[in-house]
Amino acid sequence: MSEHIVSPKIYLLIFLTLMAGTAITVWAAFHNFGKFNIVIALAIATFKATLVVLYFMHARYSPRRTQLVIVCSVFWLAIMLALTLADYQTRDHTVGHIRPPAIFNLART
């Protein structure tokens, strides 16, 4: 079985792209995008993870069955993220006063 040989130039280009993605991540962390903070962070992370999987894990040159497993895994991850974000969106985000447990109220009386 022969393996596909990737040029060092491609690895250097991917590395520089990942470093640029890291710089964009740091830049985005210091800016407030309102409701889109999580969307931007996940988009950058997804782009960087895709590059790592495709080139450093050689998924781009792998057999179709391996690619199918990767696509199904990403689909399952998307379902889990969607459910988690939907649950987070339905929560009450107001800050209220938290009462101490009743045992601490006994000491004041």
Backbone as ProteinMPNN parsed JSONL, in Angstrom:
{"seq_chain_A": "MSEHIVSPKIYLLIFLTLMAGTAITVWAAFHNFGKFNIVIALAIATFKATLVVLYFMHARYSPRRTQLVIVCSVFWLAIMLALTLADYQTRDHTVGHIRPPAIFNLART", "coords_chain_A": {"N_chain_A": [[0.853, -1.18, 0.0], [0.697, 2.104, -0.955], [1.519, 5.373, 0.195], [0.29, 8.709, 0.12], [2.418, 11.363, -0.675], [2.999, 14.397, 0.797], [3.876, 17.652, -0.07], [6.491, 19.573, 1.466], [6.108, 22.307, 1.211], [3.361, 22.608, 1.168], [2.758, 21.83, 3.795], [4.034, 23.928, 5.15], [2.546, 26.109, 4.23], [0.026, 25.446, 5.304], [0.671, 25.516, 8.021], [1.338, 28.254, 8.324], [-1.15, 29.333, 7.728], [-2.638, 28.314, 9.885], [-1.355, 29.675, 11.965], [-2.057, 32.29, 11.297], [-4.798, 32.004, 11.661], [-4.81, 31.614, 14.427], [-3.921, 34.123, 15.258], [-6.08, 35.658, 14.383], [-8.024, 34.592, 16.04], [-7.122, 35.476, 18.564], [-7.305, 38.237, 18.138], [-10.099, 38.453, 17.768], [-10.948, 37.734, 20.279], [-10.562, 39.954, 21.831], [-12.456, 41.749, 21.045], [-15.827, 42.864, 21.104], [-18.503, 41.261, 19.846], [-21.107, 41.031, 20.369], [-23.971, 39.047, 20.241], [-22.787, 37.409, 18.433], [-20.33, 36.478, 19.238], [-19.812, 33.781, 20.032], [-20.425, 32.475, 17.685], [-18.513, 33.435, 15.862], [-16.16, 32.577, 17.143], [-16.515, 29.773, 17.074], [-16.603, 29.38, 14.309], [-14.007, 30.093, 13.479], [-12.532, 28.19, 14.928], [-13.549, 25.831, 13.803], [-12.678, 26.054, 11.153], [-9.876, 25.953, 11.51], [-9.608, 23.418, 12.712], [-10.52, 21.817, 10.64], [-8.498, 22.146, 8.715], [-6.365, 20.918, 10.092], [-7.289, 18.261, 10.345], [-7.633, 17.533, 7.643], [-5.042, 17.818, 6.445], [-2.819, 17.341, 8.297], [-3.642, 15.015, 9.513], [-4.009, 13.515, 7.347], [-6.482, 13.08, 6.102], [-7.489, 13.981, 3.75], [-6.384, 12.481, 1.754], [-7.187, 9.943, 2.297], [-8.95, 6.72, 2.248], [-12.332, 6.387, 0.938], [-14.1, 5.325, 2.833], [-12.996, 6.018, 5.296], [-13.199, 8.774, 5.103], [-15.979, 8.974, 5.119], [-16.56, 8.179, 7.748], [-15.406, 10.314, 9.123], [-16.976, 12.468, 8.215], [-19.496, 11.691, 9.197], [-18.941, 11.784, 11.933], [-18.459, 14.527, 12.314], [-20.97, 15.482, 11.641], [-22.498, 14.376, 13.735], [-21.299, 15.724, 15.884], [-22.108, 18.319, 15.24], [-24.859, 18.091, 15.665], [-24.895, 17.664, 18.448], [-23.739, 20.083, 19.351], [-25.672, 21.9, 18.411], [-27.918, 21.154, 19.934], [-26.943, 21.683, 22.497], [-26.447, 24.476, 22.378], [-29.059, 25.316, 21.872], [-30.298, 24.611, 24.271], [-28.883, 26.272, 25.999], [-29.737, 28.739, 25.086], [-32.361, 28.849, 25.952], [-32.217, 29.301, 28.633], [-32.514, 31.307, 31.644], [-30.918, 34.345, 31.771], [-30.565, 36.363, 33.574], [-29.073, 38.131, 36.262], [-29.323, 37.376, 39.556], [-29.902, 37.751, 43.123], [-28.289, 35.477, 45.163], [-29.364, 33.432, 47.657], [-27.996, 32.528, 50.81], [-27.53, 29.21, 52.166], [-30.022, 27.79, 54.392], [-28.945, 27.085, 56.859], [-26.993, 28.945, 57.479], [-28.499, 31.164, 58.014], [-29.533, 30.674, 60.529], [-27.495, 31.286, 62.293], [-27.534, 34.017, 62.48], [-29.742, 34.734, 63.982]], "CA_chain_A": [[0.0, 0.0, 0.0], [1.502, 3.317, -1.028], [0.934, 6.531, 0.842], [0.448, 9.95, -0.612], [3.466, 12.223, -0.138], [2.607, 15.798, 0.766], [5.02, 18.539, -0.208], [6.754, 20.432, 2.629], [5.544, 23.632, 0.964], [1.953, 22.553, 1.603], [2.776, 21.854, 5.259], [4.394, 25.28, 5.569], [1.387, 26.954, 3.961], [-1.004, 25.124, 6.299], [1.163, 26.031, 9.298], [1.175, 29.712, 8.323], [-2.59, 29.593, 7.798], [-3.048, 28.066, 11.268], [-0.848, 30.782, 12.78], [-2.935, 33.428, 11.006], [-6.058, 31.714, 12.351], [-4.605, 31.861, 15.848], [-3.886, 35.579, 15.423], [-7.458, 36.13, 14.242], [-8.712, 34.182, 17.256], [-6.719, 36.4, 19.632], [-7.906, 39.529, 17.815], [-11.547, 38.371, 18.008], [-11.195, 37.616, 21.715], [-10.511, 41.286, 22.433], [-13.533, 42.573, 20.494], [-17.161, 42.414, 21.474], [-19.382, 41.128, 18.694], [-22.461, 40.8, 20.874], [-24.451, 37.667, 20.176], [-22.007, 36.643, 17.46], [-19.042, 36.065, 19.799], [-19.672, 32.327, 19.987], [-20.472, 32.067, 16.275], [-17.208, 33.74, 15.277], [-15.174, 31.689, 17.753], [-16.711, 28.418, 16.545], [-16.252, 29.364, 12.885], [-12.544, 30.073, 13.39], [-12.076, 26.889, 15.426], [-13.92, 24.818, 12.82], [-11.775, 26.202, 10.015], [-8.553, 25.459, 11.898], [-9.697, 21.971, 12.918], [-10.649, 21.201, 9.325], [-7.161, 22.092, 8.126], [-5.566, 19.914, 10.803], [-7.776, 16.926, 9.987], [-7.401, 17.256, 6.222], [-3.644, 17.736, 6.015], [-1.913, 16.709, 9.244], [-4.128, 13.658, 9.766], [-4.059, 12.924, 6.006], [-7.842, 12.665, 5.741], [-7.758, 14.364, 2.362], [-5.894, 11.419, 0.867], [-7.573, 8.648, 2.858], [-10.024, 6.042, 1.503], [-13.687, 6.945, 1.066], [-14.73, 4.852, 4.066], [-12.474, 6.856, 6.375], [-13.813, 10.088, 4.937], [-17.372, 8.849, 5.557], [-16.547, 8.173, 9.21], [-15.113, 11.683, 9.564], [-18.16, 13.293, 7.941], [-20.535, 11.298, 10.16], [-18.531, 12.293, 13.243], [-18.69, 15.969, 12.318], [-22.422, 15.655, 11.669], [-22.93, 14.085, 15.104], [-20.835, 16.841, 16.706], [-22.981, 19.455, 14.942], [-26.129, 17.847, 16.366], [-24.674, 17.893, 19.879], [-23.555, 21.521, 19.555], [-26.956, 22.561, 18.204], [-28.757, 20.89, 21.1], [-26.369, 22.401, 23.638], [-26.712, 25.902, 22.214], [-30.5, 25.527, 22.019], [-30.566, 24.569, 25.7], [-28.306, 27.483, 26.582], [-30.547, 29.879, 24.677], [-33.626, 28.861, 26.689], [-31.964, 29.573, 30.054], [-32.66, 32.673, 32.119], [-29.572, 34.887, 31.904], [-30.534, 37.507, 34.474], [-28.289, 37.92, 37.468], [-30.124, 37.63, 40.742], [-29.21, 37.544, 44.384], [-28.318, 34.093, 45.604], [-29.501, 33.352, 49.112], [-27.182, 31.485, 51.439], [-28.345, 28.103, 52.695], [-30.764, 28.112, 55.606], [-28.139, 26.862, 58.051], [-26.285, 30.186, 57.783], [-29.475, 32.103, 58.559], [-29.716, 30.369, 61.948], [-26.44, 31.922, 63.086], [-27.844, 35.444, 62.625], [-30.848, 34.957, 64.906]], "C_chain_A": [[0.893, 1.236, 0.0], [0.758, 4.475, -0.372], [1.186, 7.762, -0.003], [1.503, 10.813, 0.084], [3.033, 13.679, -0.318], [3.865, 16.653, 0.762], [5.238, 19.35, 1.075], [6.215, 21.85, 2.447], [4.083, 23.696, 1.407], [1.886, 22.606, 3.126], [3.114, 23.248, 5.783], [3.227, 26.235, 5.351], [0.272, 26.711, 4.98], [-0.594, 25.651, 7.663], [0.972, 27.547, 9.382], [-0.304, 30.106, 8.39], [-3.112, 29.362, 9.213], [-2.553, 29.158, 12.2], [-1.677, 32.052, 12.546], [-4.297, 33.231, 11.677], [-5.959, 31.939, 13.845], [-4.571, 33.356, 16.13], [-5.292, 36.17, 15.31], [-8.274, 35.762, 15.48], [-8.395, 35.134, 18.403], [-7.339, 37.771, 19.389], [-9.399, 39.524, 18.148], [-11.871, 38.289, 19.497], [-11.223, 38.974, 22.408], [-11.555, 42.242, 21.876], [-14.875, 41.981, 20.884], [-18.057, 42.435, 20.239], [-20.816, 40.832, 19.111], [-22.832, 39.329, 20.84], [-23.603, 36.792, 19.265], [-20.641, 36.223, 17.978], [-18.826, 34.566, 19.635], [-19.665, 31.831, 18.541], [-19.117, 32.286, 15.617], [-16.143, 32.806, 15.829], [-15.294, 30.262, 17.212], [-16.355, 28.327, 15.067], [-14.731, 29.301, 12.701], [-12.007, 28.715, 13.829], [-12.393, 25.771, 14.436], [-13.0, 24.86, 11.606], [-10.397, 25.626, 10.344], [-8.563, 23.94, 12.1], [-9.813, 21.229, 11.588], [-9.3, 21.093, 8.63], [-6.299, 21.016, 8.776], [-5.99, 18.508, 10.384], [-7.434, 16.586, 8.536], [-5.933, 17.013, 5.896], [-2.736, 17.013, 7.012], [-2.347, 15.295, 9.623], [-4.36, 12.903, 8.451], [-5.443, 12.432, 5.608], [-8.17, 13.008, 4.291], [-7.385, 13.246, 1.394], [-6.269, 10.026, 1.367], [-8.681, 8.008, 2.011], [-11.402, 6.648, 1.805], [-14.359, 6.527, 2.381], [-14.265, 5.686, 5.261], [-13.072, 8.256, 6.299], [-15.273, 10.076, 5.375], [-17.465, 8.861, 7.081], [-16.301, 9.58, 9.747], [-16.329, 12.576, 9.361], [-19.283, 12.962, 8.919], [-20.204, 11.81, 11.56], [-18.774, 13.789, 13.353], [-20.188, 16.266, 12.354], [-22.969, 15.426, 13.076], [-22.506, 15.207, 16.057], [-21.708, 18.073, 16.483], [-24.337, 19.303, 15.627], [-25.972, 18.147, 17.851], [-24.48, 19.381, 20.191], [-24.874, 22.269, 19.399], [-27.876, 22.352, 19.405], [-28.249, 21.64, 22.333], [-26.65, 23.892, 23.547], [-28.2, 26.219, 22.32], [-30.896, 25.504, 23.49], [-30.058, 25.828, 26.379], [-29.165, 28.705, 26.27], [-31.845, 29.962, 25.476], [-33.44, 29.172, 28.164], [-32.2, 31.043, 30.366], [-31.278, 33.225, 32.416], [-29.507, 36.108, 32.816], [-29.752, 37.14, 35.731], [-29.161, 38.298, 38.656], [-29.298, 37.427, 41.998], [-29.376, 36.096, 44.808], [-28.374, 34.088, 47.123], [-28.581, 32.279, 49.659], [-28.085, 30.372, 51.953], [-28.948, 28.466, 54.038], [-29.919, 27.951, 56.869], [-27.356, 28.122, 58.439], [-27.22, 31.238, 58.315], [-29.715, 31.869, 60.035], [-28.681, 31.078, 62.817], [-26.756, 33.401, 63.318], [-28.928, 35.697, 63.659], [-30.446, 34.797, 66.334]], "O_chain_A": [[1.751, 1.384, 0.87], [-0.472, 4.537, -0.388], [2.166, 7.842, -0.744], [1.471, 10.968, 1.305], [2.743, 14.129, -1.426], [4.805, 16.392, 1.513], [4.268, 19.772, 1.705], [5.899, 22.521, 3.429], [3.629, 24.704, 1.948], [1.066, 23.329, 3.691], [2.527, 23.693, 6.769], [2.951, 27.08, 6.203], [-0.353, 27.657, 5.46], [-1.431, 26.183, 8.393], [0.497, 28.061, 10.395], [-0.662, 31.094, 9.032], [-3.943, 30.132, 9.695], [-3.26, 29.532, 13.136], [-1.963, 32.795, 13.485], [-4.878, 34.182, 12.2], [-6.912, 32.404, 14.469], [-5.129, 33.811, 17.129], [-5.648, 37.079, 16.059], [-9.122, 36.54, 15.918], [-9.295, 35.552, 19.131], [-7.841, 38.4, 20.32], [-9.908, 40.476, 18.739], [-12.94, 38.72, 19.929], [-11.844, 39.121, 23.46], [-11.539, 43.428, 22.203], [-15.036, 40.765, 20.982], [-18.329, 43.49, 19.667], [-21.637, 40.427, 18.289], [-22.102, 38.476, 21.343], [-23.693, 35.565, 19.32], [-19.855, 35.658, 17.217], [-17.778, 34.134, 19.154], [-18.969, 30.869, 18.219], [-18.628, 31.417, 14.894], [-15.313, 32.296, 15.076], [-14.284, 29.619, 16.926], [-15.855, 27.295, 14.619], [-14.232, 28.546, 11.867], [-11.128, 28.153, 13.176], [-11.586, 24.86, 14.253], [-12.591, 23.818, 11.094], [-9.821, 24.894, 9.539], [-7.621, 23.257, 11.697], [-9.266, 20.137, 11.433], [-8.99, 20.067, 8.025], [-5.585, 20.288, 8.087], [-5.143, 17.661, 10.101], [-6.996, 15.473, 8.242], [-5.615, 16.093, 5.143], [-1.955, 16.151, 6.607], [-1.518, 14.471, 10.01], [-4.855, 11.776, 8.459], [-5.563, 11.466, 4.854], [-9.039, 12.383, 3.683], [-8.005, 13.092, 0.342], [-5.713, 9.033, 0.898], [-9.277, 8.668, 1.161], [-11.587, 7.334, 2.81], [-15.107, 7.308, 2.968], [-15.064, 6.018, 6.136], [-13.411, 8.848, 7.324], [-15.758, 11.057, 5.94], [-18.362, 9.492, 7.64], [-16.928, 9.988, 10.725], [-16.675, 13.359, 10.245], [-19.952, 13.868, 9.417], [-21.101, 12.226, 12.293], [-19.248, 14.265, 14.384], [-20.62, 17.202, 13.027], [-23.805, 16.193, 13.552], [-23.273, 15.594, 16.938], [-22.015, 18.794, 17.432], [-24.899, 20.283, 16.115], [-26.822, 18.81, 18.445], [-25.002, 19.878, 21.188], [-25.163, 23.178, 20.177], [-28.543, 23.29, 19.841], [-29.04, 22.166, 23.116], [-27.05, 24.508, 24.535], [-28.566, 27.288, 22.809], [-31.74, 26.293, 23.914], [-30.734, 26.388, 27.242], [-29.301, 29.602, 27.102], [-32.378, 31.057, 25.657], [-34.43, 29.295, 28.886], [-32.104, 31.906, 29.494], [-30.538, 32.652, 33.216], [-28.499, 36.815, 32.829], [-29.771, 35.999, 36.192], [-29.671, 39.415, 38.735], [-28.149, 36.991, 41.943], [-30.484, 35.562, 44.806], [-27.521, 34.677, 47.787], [-28.406, 31.231, 49.036], [-29.281, 30.584, 52.15], [-28.445, 29.344, 54.739], [-30.171, 28.637, 57.86], [-27.088, 28.335, 59.621], [-26.77, 32.143, 59.017], [-30.078, 32.811, 60.74], [-28.97, 31.431, 63.96], [-26.267, 33.975, 64.291], [-29.015, 36.812, 64.173], [-31.275, 34.955, 67.23]]}, "name": "protein", "num_of_chains": 1, "seq": "MSEHIVSPKIYLLIFLTLMAGTAITVWAAFHNFGKFNIVIALAIATFKATLVVLYFMHARYSPRRTQLVIVCSVFWLAIMLALTLADYQTRDHTVGHIRPPAIFNLART"}
